[in-house]
Amino acid sequence: MKHTDIKEILVNSEKYYDKNLTVCGWIRTIRVSKNVCFIEVNDGTSLRNMQIIIDRDTFKDLANIEKQSVGASLKINGKCVKSFAEKQAVELSASDIEVLGESPADYPLQKKKHSLEYLRTIAHLRARTNTFNAMFRLRAELAQAIHHFFSGRGFTYAHTPILTSSDCEGAGEAFRVTTLNPEQFTGKKSIEEFYKDDFFGCKAGLTVSGQLEGEAMATALGKIYTFGPTFRAENSNTARHAAEFWQIEPEVSFADLYDIIDLARDMIKYLIKDILDNCPEEITFFENFYEPGLKQKLNNIVIQDFEVLEYTKAIELLKASKVVFNYPVEWGCDLQTEHERHITEQIFKKPVFIVNYPKEIKSFYMKQNPDGKTVAATDLLVPGIGEIIGGSQREDSYDKLVARINELHMNMKDYWWYVELRKYGTVPHGGFGLGFERLMMYITGIGNIRDTIPFPRTTGSLQF
């Protein structure tokens, strides 16, 4: 049906003043007085509502409209007139209203405020609240900005598979995908024999990362990026983990670790500036209701230099701080969130790239440094969150990669094609992975990853 978006009217109010318009939306509030009925409707295009004025003396069938409640959907015809309210330039003087869908008294969003925990139980409706209206429109803008950043730098957008036979991280956290019933394993001598009868003829799972396939694409196209859903069967209930999340993963040929750091830094700055420029209404909302000082924090990211810190130096600084951490700090330990946040929030007060981690705590594909103890890896840590980017220069030596796979007792059959990339025209190359939802947590000040994605999938939760 033909209608005008509420955002379009509110942003360009002078254009529509004194014109007849049709708007559609859901009732946010309805107030009835002796001579006038006021209805505020929202169509999802803006955080702001459109006020509808109904004159009792001229409007027909007002009784049917007055009985409607919050959540009902309306189509309103009327004239756009000057508003005397402080927060809006225009309102709609209604001449005709059609009720598209009624909303009964048990509509869950009758009250003005609900906890985020409660709203997760009604994920099918929570996008109608201001918080999630703002969140999901900001999410859409951020996704577009990612594509603009990489296309503007000559990257090719690559679509890597969701179904895979290999576990990129080698951590065994992949979801299994099968058409077989567990009962069919009876009588089979081995897992391999069982999966021979499966759809693919081998063990399959949902991807934990598009990196390995992305490397194959980068060795042909030079610079590629992937942006899509990834899955990890990690039994974690923390505010930073989800079983299904989106990830940005560029891979660059003819690049070393510090080229990758430069790319990651430039990308973060670009994305945050884009959101500040194009989502001011949403950022103001999150600053007012979730994180005071949010705008200043984001502006600082755009203008600040990022620190680059050796892992060994990070350990020294943590030990010198004399803080008693829940997880003791020693060289060779994997940095925990408490360590990462202390580095970014207390020591440097800005984002920090940690570089050159111990080989034993990092993935098999990372390039081994000449010292034989560390790898050319980096994590970007940000205040308030901890790690949001993990990357590395990839091992480009055939012999070293084969030796590392064997050392970790990984199945070479799963990685034969990946190893072969080092056999035919190998080049220095690298890349990183950015958790899209963790970046959204940082940009909005929202403290739980479940509140950055429309329908969160976490351990024990698959309601919608």
RODO-2510 file (C-alpha; in nm, 4 decimals, decimal comma):
residues 464
     n   res          X          Y          Z
     1     m     0,0000     0,0000     0,0000
     2     k     0,1267     0,3462    -0,0820
     3     h     0,2416     0,5472     0,2198
     4     t     0,5257     0,7740     0,3314
     5     d     0,7881     0,6635     0,5830
     6     i     0,7707     0,8480     0,9136
     7     k     1,1451     0,9143     0,9091
     8     e     1,1135     1,0804     0,5692
     9     i     0,8416     1,3127     0,6997
    10     l     1,0246     1,4057     1,0200
    11     v     1,3597     1,4657     0,8493
    12     n     1,2112     1,6688     0,5624
    13     s     0,9177     1,8276     0,7450
    14     e     0,9141     2,1483     0,5370
    15     k     0,8705     1,9422     0,2208
    16     y     0,5528     1,7800     0,3519
    17     y     0,3977     2,0684     0,5433
    18     d     0,0307     2,1300     0,4509
    19     k     0,0199     1,8222     0,2240
    20     n    -0,2146     1,5244     0,2393
    21     l    -0,0270     1,2086     0,3367
    22     t    -0,0756     0,8448     0,4256
    23     v     0,1312     0,6920     0,7039
    24     c     0,1261     0,3468     0,8580
    25     g     0,2522     0,2273     1,1931
    26     w     0,1984     0,0583     1,5262
    27     i     0,0408     0,2472     1,8171
    28     r     0,2959     0,3466     2,0798
    29     t     0,0661     0,5642     2,2895
    30     i    -0,2987     0,6731     2,2759
    31     r    -0,4456     0,9591     2,4801
    32     v    -0,8079     1,0659     2,4776
    33     s    -0,9266     1,4103     2,5913
    34     k    -1,2563     1,5944     2,5726
    35     n    -1,2078     1,7440     2,2274
    36     v    -0,9050     1,5654     2,0777
    37     c    -0,7536     1,2172     2,0586
    38     f    -0,3733     1,1909     2,0353
    39     i    -0,2062     0,8790     1,8946
    40     e     0,1660     0,8262     1,8507
    41     v     0,2620     0,5687     1,5877
    42     n     0,5964     0,4252     1,4847
    43     d     0,6706     0,2415     1,1603
    44     g     1,0248     0,1272     1,2456
    45     t     1,2068     0,3741     1,0215
    46     s     1,2989     0,6070     1,3087
    47     l     1,3241     0,6141     1,6860
    48     r     1,0882     0,9106     1,6794
    49     n     0,7115     0,8636     1,6615
    50     m     0,4603     1,0468     1,4452
    51     q     0,1852     1,2170     1,6398
    52     i    -0,1660     1,1796     1,4994
    53     i    -0,4312     1,4353     1,5935
    54     i    -0,7972     1,3380     1,5766
    55     d    -1,0596     1,6122     1,6082
    56     r    -1,3718     1,4736     1,7748
    57     d    -1,6008     1,7212     1,5939
    58     t    -1,4992     1,6177     1,2424
    59     f    -1,3804     1,2578     1,2678
    60     k    -1,6183     0,9728     1,1942
    61     d    -1,6173     0,6411     1,3812
    62     l    -1,3937     0,7690     1,6596
    63     a    -1,5298     0,5082     1,9002
    64     n    -1,3596     0,2281     1,7034
    65     i    -1,0266     0,4101     1,7136
    66     e    -1,0440     0,4968     2,0834
    67     k    -1,0840     0,1327     2,1801
    68     q    -0,7555     0,0373     2,0111
    69     s    -0,4550    -0,0212     2,2344
    70     v    -0,0752    -0,0197     2,2197
    71     g     0,0553    -0,2544     1,9507
    72     a    -0,2352    -0,2198     1,7094
    73     s    -0,1412    -0,1281     1,3522
    74     l    -0,3046     0,1605     1,1667
    75     k    -0,3186     0,3222     0,8262
    76     i    -0,3800     0,6958     0,8611
    77     n    -0,4774     0,9485     0,5963
    78     g    -0,4534     1,3158     0,6845
    79     k    -0,2871     1,6532     0,6436
    80     c     0,0632     1,7278     0,7647
    81     v     0,0335     2,0345     0,9880
    82     k     0,2633     2,2402     1,2079
    83     s     0,3088     2,0976     1,5563
    84     f     0,3172     2,3039     1,8723
    85     a     0,4954     2,0276     2,0635
    86     e     0,8614     2,0948     2,1493
    87     k     1,0188     1,7800     2,0048
    88     q     0,8548     1,7698     1,6624
    89     a     0,8025     2,0095     1,3755
    90     v     0,4919     1,8514     1,2235
    91     e     0,2078     1,6137     1,3064
    92     l    -0,0718     1,4533     1,1085
    93     s    -0,4269     1,5777     1,1356
    94     a    -0,6214     1,2607     1,0585
    95     s    -0,9164     1,2526     0,8218
    96     d    -0,9457     0,8741     0,8003
    97     i    -0,7964     0,5811     0,9920
    98     e    -0,8055     0,2124     0,9011
    99     v    -0,7270    -0,0460     1,1664
   100     l    -0,4980    -0,2987     0,9971
   101     g    -0,4442    -0,5249     1,2965
   102     e    -0,5862    -0,5070     1,6487
   103     s    -0,3757    -0,5773     1,9573
   104     p    -0,5404    -0,7349     2,2637
   105     a    -0,4765    -0,6435     2,6247
   106     d    -0,2182    -0,9201     2,6711
   107     y     0,0274    -0,7516     2,4296
   108     p     0,3596    -0,7952     2,6182
   109     l     0,4944    -0,4453     2,5496
   110     q     0,2215    -0,2448     2,7221
   111     k     0,4610    -0,1069     2,9826
   112     k     0,7204     0,1523     2,8866
   113     k     1,0216    -0,0298     3,0350
   114     h     1,1242    -0,3942     3,0308
   115     s     1,4516    -0,5584     3,1236
   116     l     1,6722    -0,6850     2,8420
   117     e     1,6530    -1,0309     3,0022
   118     y     1,2738    -1,0300     2,9737
   119     l     1,2830    -0,9045     2,6163
   120     r     1,5002    -1,2017     2,5164
   121     t     1,2036    -1,4249     2,6021
   122     i     0,9924    -1,2428     2,3422
   123     a     1,2517    -1,2014     2,0684
   124     h     0,9742    -1,2053     1,8056
   125     l     0,8427    -0,8741     1,9463
   126     r     1,1425    -0,7016     2,1009
   127     a     1,2423    -0,5231     1,7778
   128     r     0,9392    -0,2982     1,8390
   129     t     1,1068    -0,1455     2,1450
   130     n     1,3296     0,1598     2,1144
   131     t     1,6411    -0,0322     2,2186
   132     f     1,6111    -0,2962     1,9501
   133     n     1,4674    -0,0614     1,6904
   134     a     1,7897     0,1362     1,7300
   135     m     2,0097    -0,1746     1,7564
   136     f     1,8934    -0,3445     1,4395
   137     r     1,8958    -0,0333     1,2237
   138     l     2,2487     0,0402     1,3473
   139     r     2,3388    -0,3217     1,2705
   140     a     2,2184    -0,2760     0,9124
   141     e     2,4213     0,0435     0,8675
   142     l     2,7330    -0,1203     1,0104
   143     a     2,6994    -0,4140     0,7714
   144     q     2,6780    -0,1769     0,4754
   145     a     2,9830     0,0134     0,6005
   146     i     3,1848    -0,3091     0,6075
   147     h     3,1143    -0,3702     0,2410
   148     h     3,1926    -0,0076     0,1533
   149     f     3,5259    -0,0209     0,3360
   150     f     3,6534    -0,3324     0,1624
   151     s     3,5152    -0,2568    -0,1842
   152     g     3,6761     0,0872    -0,1627
   153     r     4,0137    -0,0827    -0,1083
   154     g     3,9890    -0,3252    -0,3973
   155     f     3,8860    -0,6347    -0,2016
   156     t     3,6710    -0,9070    -0,3556
   157     y     3,3740    -1,0261    -0,1495
   158     a     3,4097    -1,4047    -0,1245
   159     h     3,1348    -1,6451    -0,0193
   160     t     3,2922    -1,9285     0,1768
   161     p     3,0942    -2,2433     0,2637
   162     i     2,8863    -2,2912     0,5765
   163     l     2,9046    -2,6697     0,5480
   164     t     3,2600    -2,7990     0,5860
   165     s     3,4600    -3,1111     0,6632
   166     s     3,7421    -2,9304     0,8469
   167     d     3,7649    -2,7534     1,1817
   168     c     3,9607    -2,4358     1,1120
   169     e     4,0627    -2,3802     1,4731
   170     g     4,1315    -2,7473     1,5451
   171     a     3,9479    -2,7112     1,8780
   172     g     3,6657    -2,9575     1,8129
   173     e     3,3920    -2,6970     1,8620
   174     a     3,2060    -2,7576     1,5356
   175     f     2,8386    -2,8490     1,5209
   176     r     2,7889    -3,1847     1,3493
   177     v     2,5696    -3,1989     1,0401
   178     t     2,4280    -3,5364     0,9409
   179     t     2,1290    -3,7029     0,7798
   180     l     2,1858    -4,0227     0,9802
   181     n     2,0235    -4,1325     1,3050
   182     p     2,2519    -4,2253     1,5961
   183     e     2,0912    -4,5707     1,6023
   184     q     2,2444    -4,6395     1,2633
   185     f     2,5897    -4,6542     1,4226
   186     t     2,5046    -4,9991     1,5601
   187     g     2,7298    -5,2579     1,4032
   188     k     2,9734    -5,0054     1,2567
   189     k     3,3374    -5,0622     1,3392
   190     s     3,4448    -4,6962     1,3309
   191     i     3,3243    -4,3379     1,2961
   192     e     3,4676    -4,3325     0,9430
   193     e     3,2594    -4,6338     0,8445
   194     f     2,9493    -4,4712     0,9952
   195     y     2,9923    -4,1496     0,7974
   196     k     3,0463    -4,3343     0,4681
   197     d     2,6680    -4,3750     0,4597
   198     d     2,6047    -4,0069     0,5314
   199     f     2,5013    -3,7429     0,2785
   200     f     2,8563    -3,6259     0,2029
   201     g     3,0224    -3,9592     0,2670
   202     c     3,2312    -3,8071     0,5459
   203     k     3,1982    -3,6193     0,8732
   204     a     3,0541    -3,2691     0,8181
   205     g     2,9840    -2,9683     1,0344
   206     l     2,8904    -2,6022     1,0402
   207     t     3,1859    -2,3737     0,9786
   208     v     3,3671    -2,2128     1,2694
   209     s     3,5470    -1,9797     1,0275
   210     g     3,5753    -1,9102     0,6562
   211     q     3,9481    -1,8446     0,6908
   212     l     4,0926    -2,1562     0,5260
   213     e     3,8734    -2,1233     0,2173
   214     g     3,9392    -1,7473     0,2252
   215     e     4,3121    -1,8139     0,2004
   216     a     4,2522    -2,0240    -0,1107
   217     m     4,0562    -1,7361    -0,2647
   218     a     4,3231    -1,4816    -0,1687
   219     t     4,5954    -1,6824    -0,3414
   220     a     4,4040    -1,6263    -0,6656
   221     l     4,2369    -1,2866    -0,6167
   222     g     4,4958    -1,1118    -0,3996
   223     k     4,2631    -0,9483    -0,1469
   224     i     3,9324    -1,0956    -0,0348
   225     y     3,6957    -1,0669     0,2588
   226     t     3,4152    -1,2842     0,3879
   227     f     3,1203    -1,1629     0,5939
   228     g     2,8710    -1,4194     0,7123
   229     p     2,7498    -1,6455     0,9924
   230     t     2,9828    -1,8808     1,1772
   231     f     2,9038    -2,1384     1,4442
   232     r     3,0804    -2,2686     1,7539
   233     a     2,9580    -2,5416     1,9869
   234     e     3,1344    -2,3815     2,2802
   235     n     2,9508    -2,4525     2,6045
   236     s     2,9827    -2,1003     2,7408
   237     n     2,7232    -1,8806     2,9080
   238     t     2,9267    -1,5609     2,9175
   239     a     2,7936    -1,2289     2,7911
   240     r     3,0483    -1,2380     2,5058
   241     h     2,9765    -1,5786     2,3521
   242     a     2,7090    -1,7005     2,1128
   243     a     2,6741    -2,0274     1,9238
   244     e     2,5855    -1,8436     1,6024
   245     f     2,7515    -1,5134     1,5215
   246     w     2,8659    -1,3130     1,2221
   247     q     3,2290    -1,2659     1,1371
   248     i     3,4299    -1,0433     0,9033
   249     e     3,7409    -1,2202     0,7740
   250     p     3,9736    -1,0527     0,5226
   251     e     4,2679    -1,2429     0,3753
   252     v     4,5511    -1,0601     0,1987
   253     s     4,8279    -1,1997    -0,0181
   254     f     5,1737    -1,0380    -0,0231
   255     a     5,1286    -0,9091     0,3322
   256     d     5,3031    -0,9451     0,6667
   257     l     5,1704    -0,9115     1,0218
   258     y     5,2040    -0,5350     1,0330
   259     d     5,0160    -0,4921     0,7058
   260     i     4,7310    -0,6841     0,8696
   261     i     4,7473    -0,4637     1,1805
   262     d     4,7251    -0,1511     0,9638
   263     l     4,4230    -0,2939     0,7812
   264     a     4,2458    -0,3844     1,1063
   265     r     4,3101    -0,0417     1,2580
   266     d     4,1907     0,1438     0,9490
   267     m     3,8780    -0,0720     0,9308
   268     i     3,7791    -0,0107     1,2939
   269     k     3,8270     0,3643     1,2573
   270     y     3,6295     0,3706     0,9309
   271     l     3,3365     0,1722     1,0717
   272     i     3,3054     0,3787     1,3870
   273     k     3,3232     0,7081     1,1968
   274     d     3,0543     0,5823     0,9599
   275     i     2,8232     0,5049     1,2523
   276     l     2,8892     0,8424     1,4152
   277     d     2,8106     1,0162     1,0865
   278     n     2,5074     0,8114     0,9812
   279     c     2,3443     0,6936     1,3049
   280     p     2,3520     1,0002     1,5333
   281     e     1,9993     0,9382     1,6611
   282     e     2,0798     0,5796     1,7592
   283     i     2,4137     0,6677     1,9212
   284     t     2,2463     0,9439     2,1240
   285     f     1,9888     0,6913     2,2421
   286     f     2,2514     0,4388     2,3534
   287     e     2,4511     0,7123     2,5258
   288     n     2,1437     0,8332     2,7153
   289     f     2,0224     0,4915     2,8260
   290     y     2,3214     0,2526     2,8284
   291     e     2,6668     0,4132     2,8312
   292     p     2,7198     0,7750     2,9343
   293     g     3,0100     0,9230     2,7403
   294     l     2,9644     0,6826     2,4494
   295     k     3,0105     0,9473     2,1793
   296     q     3,3363     1,0661     2,3295
   297     k     3,4637     0,7094     2,3584
   298     l     3,3889     0,6426     1,9924
   299     n     3,5337     0,9741     1,8791
   300     n     3,8529     0,8912     2,0675
   301     i     3,8848     0,5665     1,8707
   302     v     3,8659     0,7599     1,5443
   303     i     4,1366     1,0104     1,6391
   304     q     4,3674     0,8054     1,8670
   305     d     4,6673     0,5996     1,7698
   306     f     4,6419     0,2317     1,8652
   307     e     4,9156     0,0808     2,0795
   308     v     5,1187    -0,2146     1,9452
   309     l     5,2530    -0,4221     2,2332
   310     e     5,4651    -0,7357     2,2393
   311     y     5,3056    -1,0254     2,4283
   312     t     5,6209    -1,0593     2,6403
   313     k     5,6019    -0,6918     2,7379
   314     a     5,2300    -0,7287     2,8174
   315     i     5,3098    -1,0082     3,0631
   316     e     5,5761    -0,7915     3,2269
   317     l     5,3340    -0,5002     3,2652
   318     l     5,0615    -0,7210     3,4117
   319     k     5,3004    -0,8717     3,6655
   320     a     5,4399    -0,5304     3,7550
   321     s     5,0881    -0,3974     3,8216
   322     k     5,0708    -0,6046     4,1439
   323     v     4,7013    -0,6729     4,0745
   324     v     4,5771    -1,0079     4,2030
   325     f     4,4046    -1,1576     3,9003
   326     n     4,1703    -1,4570     3,9127
   327     y     4,3954    -1,6162     3,6504
   328     p     4,7674    -1,5949     3,7413
   329     v     4,9941    -1,4278     3,4870
   330     e     5,3023    -1,6057     3,3567
   331     w     5,4748    -1,6096     3,0199
   332     g     5,2973    -1,8711     2,8089
   333     c     4,9513    -1,8168     2,9558
   334     d     4,6565    -1,7286     2,7354
   335     l     4,5424    -1,3768     2,8229
   336     q     4,2010    -1,3737     2,9894
   337     t     3,9402    -1,0983     2,9651
   338     e     4,0505    -0,9543     3,3002
   339     h     4,4075    -0,9235     3,1697
   340     e     4,2964    -0,7719     2,8403
   341     r     4,0746    -0,5142     3,0073
   342     h     4,3455    -0,4159     3,2551
   343     i     4,5843    -0,3514     2,9666
   344     t     4,3350    -0,1381     2,7721
   345     e     4,1499     0,0330     3,0577
   346     q     4,4158     0,0837     3,3228
   347     i     4,7548     0,0871     3,1503
   348     f     4,7001     0,2390     2,8049
   349     k     4,3371     0,3627     2,8156
   350     k     4,2937     0,2925     2,4446
   351     p     4,2862    -0,0009     2,1980
   352     v     4,5945    -0,2214     2,1989
   353     f     4,7287    -0,4734     1,9477
   354     i     4,9110    -0,7547     2,1298
   355     v     5,1626    -0,9219     1,8958
   356     n     5,3853    -1,2299     1,8830
   357     y     5,2113    -1,4777     2,1113
   358     p     5,3601    -1,8074     2,2328
   359     k     5,3243    -2,0748     1,9667
   360     e     5,1659    -2,3248     2,2048
   361     i     4,8533    -2,1157     2,2714
   362     k     4,7800    -2,0225     1,9106
   363     s     4,6413    -2,2017     1,6069
   364     f     4,8404    -2,4322     1,3795
   365     y     4,8216    -2,2044     1,0737
   366     m     5,0031    -1,9052     1,2262
   367     k     5,3511    -1,8207     1,0963
   368     q     5,6309    -1,9318     1,3245
   369     n     5,8761    -1,6604     1,4203
   370     p     6,2541    -1,7157     1,3954
   371     d     6,2813    -1,7540     1,7752
   372     g     6,0961    -2,0887     1,7491
   373     k     5,8801    -1,9971     2,0507
   374     t     5,6324    -1,7418     1,9170
   375     v     5,4083    -1,6898     1,6171
   376     a     5,3276    -1,3755     1,4169
   377     a     4,9817    -1,3383     1,5695
   378     t     4,7888    -1,0369     1,6926
   379     d     4,4756    -0,9668     1,8952
   380     l     4,3095    -0,6261     1,9065
   381     l     4,1915    -0,5477     2,2583
   382     v     3,9484    -0,2629     2,3292
   383     p     3,8373    -0,1092     2,6594
   384     g     3,5193    -0,2529     2,8042
   385     i     3,5197    -0,5681     2,5892
   386     g     3,8641    -0,7199     2,5577
   387     e     3,9461    -0,8993     2,2340
   388     i     3,7394    -0,8140     1,9260
   389     i     3,9889    -0,9058     1,6514
   390     g     4,2202    -1,2040     1,6226
   391     g     4,4599    -1,2326     1,3322
   392     s     4,8000    -1,3405     1,2124
   393     q     5,0406    -1,3774     0,9312
   394     r     4,9746    -1,7283     0,7998
   395     e     5,2445    -1,9924     0,7783
   396     d     5,3612    -1,9936     0,4162
   397     s     5,6259    -2,2668     0,4520
   398     y     5,5044    -2,6080     0,3334
   399     d     5,7448    -2,7989     0,5564
   400     k     5,6722    -2,5980     0,8696
   401     l     5,2961    -2,6225     0,8243
   402     v     5,3094    -2,9996     0,7721
   403     a     5,5320    -3,0376     1,0767
   404     r     5,2945    -2,8307     1,2914
   405     i     4,9879    -3,0307     1,1854
   406     n     5,1683    -3,3541     1,2684
   407     e     5,2938    -3,2120     1,5975
   408     l     4,9338    -3,1399     1,7026
   409     h     4,8184    -3,4868     1,5880
   410     m     4,5668    -3,3366     1,3479
   411     n     4,4306    -3,5417     1,0612
   412     m     4,6276    -3,4433     0,7506
   413     k     4,3484    -3,5780     0,5297
   414     d     4,1289    -3,2887     0,6419
   415     y     4,3850    -3,0287     0,5409
   416     w     4,5549    -3,1711     0,2296
   417     w     4,4210    -2,8969     0,0030
   418     y     4,5117    -2,6221     0,2526
   419     v     4,8696    -2,7495     0,2783
   420     e     4,8876    -2,7711    -0,1001
   421     l     4,8430    -2,3933    -0,1234
   422     r     5,2018    -2,3741     0,0102
   423     k     5,3189    -2,6067    -0,2622
   424     y     5,2065    -2,4066    -0,5641
   425     g     5,3327    -2,0496    -0,5598
   426     t     5,3251    -1,9779    -0,1881
   427     v     5,3384    -1,6123    -0,0763
   428     p     5,3522    -1,4228     0,2521
   429     h     4,9915    -1,3614     0,3482
   430     g     4,7700    -1,2932     0,6467
   431     g     4,4294    -1,1970     0,7737
   432     f     4,2065    -1,1563     1,0749
   433     g     3,8603    -1,2282     1,2090
   434     l     3,6341    -0,9639     1,3613
   435     g     3,3301    -1,0698     1,5615
   436     f     3,0516    -0,8506     1,4263
   437     e     2,8393    -0,8703     1,7409
   438     r     3,1324    -0,7914     1,9706
   439     l     3,1987    -0,4792     1,7663
   440     m     2,8323    -0,3867     1,8069
   441     m     2,8620    -0,4321     2,1832
   442     y     3,1491    -0,1860     2,1826
   443     i     2,9739     0,0684     1,9594
   444     t     2,6419     0,0650     2,1482
   445     g     2,7519     0,0061     2,5072
   446     i     2,5214    -0,2965     2,5283
   447     g     2,6730    -0,5476     2,7704
   448     n     2,5443    -0,8796     2,6344
   449     i     2,6015    -1,0269     2,2901
   450     r     2,2485    -1,1711     2,2992
   451     d     2,1146    -0,8186     2,2619
   452     t     2,3023    -0,7369     1,9397
   453     i     2,1533    -1,0088     1,7181
   454     p     1,7830    -1,0533     1,6302
   455     f     1,7455    -1,4163     1,7365
   456     p     2,0379    -1,5210     1,9606
   457     r     2,1555    -1,8834     1,9696
   458     t     2,3331    -1,9749     2,2921
   459     t     2,3843    -2,2951     2,4852
   460     g     2,0484    -2,4325     2,5959
   461     s     1,8550    -2,1701     2,4001
   462     l     1,6926    -2,2257     2,0595
   463     q     1,3440    -2,0943     2,1290
   464     f     1,2796    -1,9016     1,8102
***
